Amino acid sequence: MKTDYNMARNPYEVLGINKDASEADIKAAYRKLAKKHHPDLNPDNKNADEKFKELNAANDLLSDKDKRAAFDSGAIDMEGQPLYQQQQQRSYKDYAEGPQGSRYQFNGRDFDLSDLDGLFGDFGGRGRSHSAFNPEPVDAHYVIDVDFLEAAKGAKKRITMPDGKTLDLNIPEGISEGQQLRLKGMGRQPSGDAYVKVHIVPHPSFTRKDKDITVEMPIALQESVLGQKVQVPTIDGSVEMTIPKGASSGTTLRLKGKGIKGGDQYVKLKLVMPKEIDIELEEAIRKWSETHAYNPRKIMESAT
């Protein structure tokens, strides 16, 4: 149910404590409610400012032993005014907005933080108290997907923030998985920052280790036997490379300087046989094997 802050209320009721509450109880109740209802933390709540003033006024009355005793004995009202001098009924809110409550105002007057010392120290983990004129910076954290080639070569990427704002984000050349980019002043408060964590989307062909790139390169039987030239993909486009005669699966060749920021690219060869072995190829291999002893498992057999 919505609370009407214009109603005159008992200061004990405002702080949610009993009449026999100790000074520590009063202070603890006030700190808890002040933290909850501080206007800086409730920018969309129209009643937050009034509620905060009401809390301060109640705390001011009950924290003063003389005022509290006078109120408890019925000598003064909730506004701190002697009952016999009272000429008209005024609400508890008026007390908070009157001269007695002026130190709790935000519009052009000083705000006394003596009762709030350390109150907001745990917000944002920065250990500082902040007034309405110096709100605690609140950082924002996001995760974005970046293509492998964008991360390798650097790029500009347009992202949409949760508030709908679009930003052109500069992706540095060679950025690593999990690295964070800082957008100064783009957090949830004007003075807070936004941190964008980068997730690199895997590439279907390339893998990466630091500045070096590895690609697995399928080669045909005749390319291995004859030692032919083939086109090899790199992050900067295709380049020509010669396959050594007799290259086997697992043979690794190096393309110097074709990695990330001066790193190298390693080409790991994978011999792929034709899907169908026709009679011509079968006869050629059979004839060749009759005059050439060839056992690639010889080393393994000698070791057992």
WOQUIBEL-V29293 format. One record per pair of residues at least 6 apart in sequence whose ideal C-beta (glycine too) atoms are under 7 Angstrom apart, sorted by the first residue. I is the first residue (numbers start at 1). J is the second residue. If there is no record, write none. Layout:
BEGIN
i: (I I)
j: (J J)
END
This chain:
BEGIN
i: (5 5 5 5 5 6 6 8 8 8 9 10 11 11 11 11 12 12 14 14 14 15 15 15 15 15 15 15 16 17 17 17 19 26 26 26 30 30 30 31 33 34 34 34 34 35 35 37 37 37 37 38 39 39 39 39 40 40 42 49 50 53 53 53 53 54 54 54 56 56 56 57 57 57 57 59 61 61 61 61 62 67 67 70 74 75 75 76 76 77 77 78 78 79 79 79 79 80 80 95 96 102 103 103 106 111 111 113 113 116 117 118 119 120 120 120 121 121 121 123 124 124 124 126 128 130 135 137 137 137 137 138 138 138 138 139 139 139 139 139 140 140 140 140 141 142 142 142 143 143 144 144 144 145 145 146 146 146 146 146 146 147 148 148 148 148 148 149 150 150 151 151 151 151 152 152 152 153 153 154 154 154 155 156 156 157 157 158 158 159 159 160 161 167 169 169 173 174 174 174 175 177 177 178 178 179 180 180 180 181 181 182 182 183 183 183 184 185 185 186 186 187 187 205 205 206 206 207 210 211 211 211 211 211 212 212 212 212 213 213 213 213 213 214 214 215 215 215 216 216 217 217 217 217 217 218 218 219 219 219 219 219 219 219 220 221 221 223 223 224 224 224 224 225 226 227 227 227 227 228 229 229 229 230 230 231 231 232 232 232 232 232 234 234 234 239 239 241 241 241 247 248 249 249 249 250 250 251 252 252 252 253 254 254 255 255 255 256 257 258 258 259)
j: (47 50 51 54 93 91 93 78 91 92 92 78 58 61 62 78 18 19 54 55 58 26 29 30 33 58 59 62 29 25 26 29 72 59 62 63 55 59 115 119 55 52 55 116 119 119 120 48 51 52 55 52 48 49 52 132 132 135 48 106 93 96 97 101 104 92 93 96 96 101 104 92 95 96 101 115 67 68 71 80 68 76 80 76 83 82 83 82 83 83 86 92 95 90 92 94 95 95 100 101 104 109 110 112 132 131 132 129 131 129 129 129 129 129 130 136 127 128 129 136 136 137 138 136 136 136 189 187 189 191 192 187 188 189 192 187 192 193 194 195 187 188 192 194 195 194 196 197 197 199 159 196 198 199 201 157 171 198 199 200 201 201 200 201 202 203 206 235 157 171 171 175 198 200 174 235 260 173 235 171 172 173 171 168 170 169 171 166 168 167 169 166 167 183 181 196 261 211 260 261 198 199 200 197 198 198 195 196 197 196 198 193 195 193 194 196 193 191 193 193 194 193 194 215 233 213 215 214 263 259 260 261 262 263 259 263 264 266 235 259 260 263 265 266 268 233 265 267 268 270 232 267 268 269 270 270 272 230 243 247 269 270 271 272 272 273 274 230 243 243 246 247 271 245 245 242 243 244 245 243 240 241 242 241 243 238 240 238 239 241 255 267 255 258 265 255 258 253 255 267 269 271 269 270 271 268 269 269 266 267 268 267 264 266 264 265 267 264 264 264 265 265)
END
